[in-house]
Amino acid sequence: MQKLAFLVPKSMIEDNYKQRGLRGKLVRKLRQKGIRDERLLEAIAKVPRHVFFDDALLGHAYEDKAFPIGEGQTISQPYTVAFQTEKLEIKAGDKVLEIGTGSGYQACILLEMGAKVYTIEYNRALYQKTREFLPELGYNPFFFFGDGSKGLPVRAPYDKIIVTAGAPVVPDALVTQLGENGILVVPVGNRDKQLMVKLTKQKGALIKEEFDFFSFVPLLGEHGWKSQ
Ligand code: SAH
């Protein structure tokens, strides 16, 4: 089996002044790029991103870039994580569904912001590794294995839903599982690039906003792409 990038020895889960300094720099860069949510920037300053990286890539952990985490998947670019999270308008106590657990980094950011996080992953190896690893870091979302393109109806409704893989269309199930005043942020497009879409549910109606283009790995499953 391919080695999963974030399976680092426990001894590596240390956070020194150097790494904190690099995170401070990353936060300044995100601010320059237009991120304004102070609680989000505080969360990015706190969550150690380097522990999700393989030894060989460790030096890149605080660059504003996406990186491979094994199983053909990636840890999203910090700006992308920040952009999507800002659009979610997270408040402490929000019940959030994340589609695409991946490394778990995005879930950690949401938890730092005081959200209650339900995260679902379709790749069994990633699901298992992240479910073991995140609690070692002190982060405890509720982990689920399955096809998140169908949402997670057993725990619905959600205040916020974030899709961290590129969808061909907005999955209907996610709109259904959004509570009143809920916000869904989902990248929608083709396999190469997707428009960031925000849907807000108000009195049963949907308000749609569209932002920049991003490039995510494909959302698989029933309401996603049929193959990777
Ligand atoms: N949020 C992640 C980034 C995830 S990359 C992080 O912070 O690291 C996208 C993830 O979505 C991959 O792990 C992929 O396996 C997963 N994925 C793809 N289709 C999915 C589906 N239908 N349901 C749940 N997860 C899915």
Boltz pocket constraint, residues with backbone or C-beta under 6 A from the ligand:
constraints:
  - pocket:
      binder: B
      contacts: [[A, 73], [A, 74], [A, 75], [A, 76], [A, 99], [A, 100], [A, 101], [A, 102], [A, 103], [A, 104], [A, 105], [A, 106], [A, 107], [A, 120], [A, 121], [A, 122], [A, 123], [A, 126], [A, 146], [A, 147], [A, 148], [A, 149], [A, 150], [A, 164], [A, 165], [A, 217], [A, 218], [A, 219], [A, 220], [A, 221], [A, 222], [A, 224]]
      max_distance: 6.0
